[in-house]
């Protein structure tokens, strides 16, 4: 006798759910929390835009550390959110709450190529007569922009980080070489060391100085692993620079500065795996924030006797 066959119960039909009623309100511009924007007009008629991100916490007794960020129109949001995320747990990340001041131009484009070529290059290239204004721009930062914001905000002048990428990285190094007293930390990401044939005059003068530093200073030079050659856009700027090896040039400079064995200069070099000239920026920004950590003495950036 065969056992009775087992009949599977019919599957219950579940009626589809009605979509949750959703009403879209009026569209409004999205903004980052605790940020401000200022238009700055110089005596010479130049216009800059400074974007500022402020911590939510009360300022410490000596004020907040500050990040001065070049190419603010391109990098401000990334830097502001990196600081906000990492400073939530300083004991774990080594990143304290900090003020971010991004310096850029009055444009909706990511970059203003002509103005940054003028402001961020330390020497004039034959192909670009409107270049070589780094000294004037650095003086604007030191004499005008920084005093204006440090007089208004609770900023610790002994804890300043300058961050620059590409031509901004070249400028950051120029600032270190010519005004080593201005920043306690400098981050040069993918610096354009090929500019104008690899001009090294400022570095040579810096190396020859006996009084290079009035305080302990950190320098980070970093580059993406995939930057083995110049990106096509940069080759167009200076066709003769096609063979300017980005990674080797950055590594060699870091090695030369490390070889100085200056007790007041802490040099690091990072080659970020799998990153190119553009994608390296978030990695560089994230890592640069550690440059503002306190020195072993506990007195960040103290001036030397």
C-alpha positions in Angstrom: 0.0 0.0 0.0 1.4 3.3 -1.1 1.6 6.1 1.5 -0.6 9.0 0.8 1.1 11.7 -1.2 2.0 14.9 0.5 0.5 17.9 -1.1 2.3 21.2 -0.6 0.0 23.9 0.6 -0.7 26.6 -1.9 1.4 29.7 -1.5 -0.4 32.5 0.1 -0.6 35.5 -2.1 0.6 38.6 -0.3 -0.8 41.8 -1.7 1.9 44.4 -2.5 2.5 47.1 0.0 1.4 50.5 -1.0 4.3 52.9 -1.2 4.6 55.1 1.9 3.1 58.4 1.1 5.9 60.9 0.6 5.7 64.6 0.0 8.7 66.5 -1.2 9.0 69.9 0.3 10.6 72.9 -1.3 14.1 72.3 -2.6 16.7 74.4 -0.7 20.5 74.7 -1.1 22.4 72.1 1.0 25.0 73.6 3.4 27.6 72.1 5.7 26.9 72.5 9.4 28.7 75.4 11.2 30.2 76.9 8.1 30.5 80.5 6.9 31.7 82.2 3.7 33.4 85.6 3.2 34.3 87.6 0.1 37.7 89.2 0.5 38.7 92.1 -1.7 42.4 93.2 -1.7 43.8 96.7 -2.1 44.9 95.6 -5.6 41.3 94.6 -6.5 41.7 90.9 -6.3 38.7 88.9 -5.0 39.0 85.8 -2.9 36.5 83.6 -1.1 37.2 82.3 2.4 35.1 79.4 3.6 35.3 78.7 7.3 34.2 75.6 9.2 33.8 76.0 13.0 33.9 73.3 15.7 30.8 72.7 17.8 32.9 72.4 21.0 33.9 75.4 23.2 37.4 76.6 22.4 40.3 75.3 24.6 42.2 77.9 26.6 44.8 78.5 23.9 42.3 78.4 21.1 41.6 75.9 18.3 44.2 74.5 15.9 43.6 75.8 12.4 43.9 74.3 8.9 44.6 76.8 6.1 43.5 75.1 3.0 44.4 76.1 -0.5 42.0 75.5 -3.4 39.1 76.0 -1.0 36.6 75.7 -3.8 37.7 72.2 -4.6 38.7 70.8 -1.2 36.8 72.6 1.5 33.9 70.2 1.9 36.2 67.2 2.1 38.5 68.8 4.7 35.6 70.2 6.8 33.9 66.8 7.0 37.2 65.0 7.7 37.9 67.2 10.7 34.3 66.9 11.9 34.3 63.1 11.7 37.8 62.4 13.1 37.6 65.0 15.9 34.6 63.3 17.5 37.1 61.0 19.4 40.4 62.7 19.6 41.8 60.0 22.0 41.3 57.4 19.3 42.1 59.4 16.1 44.7 61.9 17.4 42.7 64.7 15.7 41.4 67.5 17.9 38.5 69.8 16.9 39.9 72.4 14.6 38.9 75.4 12.5 39.2 75.0 8.7 39.7 78.1 6.5 39.6 77.4 2.8 41.0 80.0 0.5 39.7 80.1 -3.0 38.2 82.2 -5.7 34.8 83.7 -6.6 33.7 81.0 -9.1 31.4 78.0 -9.2 34.0 76.0 -11.0 36.2 73.6 -9.1 39.3 75.6 -10.0 40.1 79.0 -11.4 43.1 78.0 -13.5 44.4 81.4 -14.3 44.3 82.8 -10.8 45.8 79.7 -9.2 48.6 79.7 -11.8 49.4 83.2 -10.7 49.1 82.7 -6.9 50.5 79.3 -6.4 53.7 79.3 -8.5 57.0 80.6 -7.1 58.6 81.5 -10.4 57.4 82.8 -13.8 57.4 80.2 -16.6 58.0 81.4 -20.2 54.8 79.7 -21.4 52.8 81.6 -18.7 53.9 85.2 -18.2 51.0 85.6 -15.7 52.6 83.2 -13.2 55.1 83.5 -10.4 53.0 85.3 -7.8 53.6 83.0 -4.8 55.5 85.5 -2.8 52.8 88.1 -3.1 50.1 85.6 -2.3 52.0 84.3 0.8 52.4 87.9 2.0 48.6 88.4 1.6 48.0 85.3 3.7 50.5 86.3 6.4 49.8 90.0 6.6 46.1 90.2 5.8 44.0 87.0 5.8 45.5 85.2 8.8 45.5 88.2 11.1 41.9 89.0 10.1 40.6 85.6 11.1 42.9 85.0 14.0 41.8 88.3 15.5 38.1 87.2 15.1 38.2 83.5 16.0 39.7 81.6 18.9 42.7 80.3 17.1 46.0 79.0 18.5 48.7 80.6 16.4 51.1 77.9 17.4 49.0 75.2 15.8 48.7 76.1 12.1 48.5 73.6 9.3 48.9 74.6 5.6 47.5 72.1 3.1 48.0 72.3 -0.6 47.6 69.9 -3.5 49.3 69.9 -6.9 50.2 73.5 -7.5 49.0 74.1 -4.0 51.5 71.5 -2.8 54.2 73.4 -4.6 53.1 76.6 -2.9 53.0 74.9 0.5 56.6 73.9 0.1 57.5 77.4 -1.0 55.9 78.7 2.2 57.9 76.3 4.3 61.2 77.3 2.5 60.6 81.0 2.6 58.5 81.5 5.8 59.3 78.5 8.0 58.1 80.5 11.0 54.5 80.8 9.7 53.1 77.3 10.1 53.7 74.5 12.6 52.8 71.9 10.0 52.8 71.7 6.2 51.1 69.1 4.0 52.2 69.1 0.3 50.1 66.6 -1.6 51.3 65.7 -5.1 53.4 68.8 -5.3 54.1 70.1 -8.8 57.8 69.9 -8.4 58.1 69.9 -12.2 57.1 73.5 -12.5 59.4 75.7 -14.5 62.0 72.9 -15.0 62.0 71.9 -11.4 63.1 75.2 -9.9 64.9 74.6 -6.6 66.2 78.0 -5.7 63.9 78.4 -2.6 65.0 74.9 -1.4 68.7 75.8 -1.8 68.3 79.0 0.2 66.3 77.1 2.9 68.9 74.4 3.2 71.7 77.0 3.5 70.0 78.8 6.5 71.2 78.1 10.0 68.2 79.6 11.6 65.6 77.7 9.6 63.1 77.1 12.4 61.9 79.1 15.4 59.6 76.2 16.4 59.2 72.5 15.9 57.6 71.8 12.5 56.1 68.8 10.8 56.1 68.3 7.0 54.2 65.6 5.1 54.9 65.1 1.4 52.6 62.6 -0.2 51.7 61.4 -3.7 49.5 58.7 -5.3 51.1 55.5 -6.5 49.6 56.0 -9.9 51.3 59.3 -10.5 54.2 57.8 -12.3 53.8 60.4 -15.0 52.1 63.8 -15.3 48.4 63.7 -16.0 47.5 64.9 -19.6 46.1 68.2 -18.3 49.4 69.1 -16.6 51.4 68.0 -19.6 49.4 70.6 -21.6 50.5 73.3 -19.2 54.2 72.5 -19.7 54.8 70.0 -22.6 58.5 69.8 -21.7 57.6 68.4 -18.3 56.3 65.1 -19.6 59.2 63.2 -18.0 58.9 64.9 -14.6 58.3 61.8 -12.5 55.8 62.8 -9.8 56.5 60.0 -7.4 60.3 60.0 -7.6 60.5 63.8 -7.4 58.4 63.9 -4.3 60.3 61.0 -2.6 63.6 62.5 -3.5 62.7 65.9 -1.9 61.5 64.2 1.3 64.8 62.3 1.4 66.8 65.4 0.9 65.0 67.2 3.7 65.2 64.2 6.0 68.9 64.1 5.4 69.3 67.5 6.9 68.7 65.9 10.3 67.3 69.1 11.6 66.0 68.3 15.1 63.1 70.8 14.7 61.8 69.3 11.4 59.8 66.1 11.3 59.6 64.9 7.7 57.3 62.1 6.4 56.7 60.7 2.9 53.6 58.7 2.0 52.9 57.0 -1.3 49.2 56.1 -1.3 48.6 52.8 -3.0 46.1 52.8 -5.9 45.6 56.6 -6.0 46.1 59.0 -8.9 46.6 62.7 -9.0 42.9 63.5 -8.3 41.8 60.5 -6.1 44.8 61.0 -3.7 43.2 64.2 -2.3 40.8 62.7 0.3 43.6 60.3 1.5 46.0 63.2 1.8 43.5 65.4 3.6 42.7 62.6 6.1 46.3 61.9 6.9 47.3 65.5 7.1 45.2 66.1 10.2 47.5 64.1 12.3 50.2 66.7 11.8 48.4 68.9 14.3 48.8 66.4 17.1 50.8 67.5 20.1 54.5 67.1 20.1 55.9 64.7 22.7 56.8 67.6 24.9 53.1 68.3 25.2 53.6 71.8 23.9 52.5 71.9 20.2 54.7 74.0 18.1 56.4 75.9 20.9 58.9 78.4 19.7 62.5 77.6 20.5 64.7 79.6 22.8 
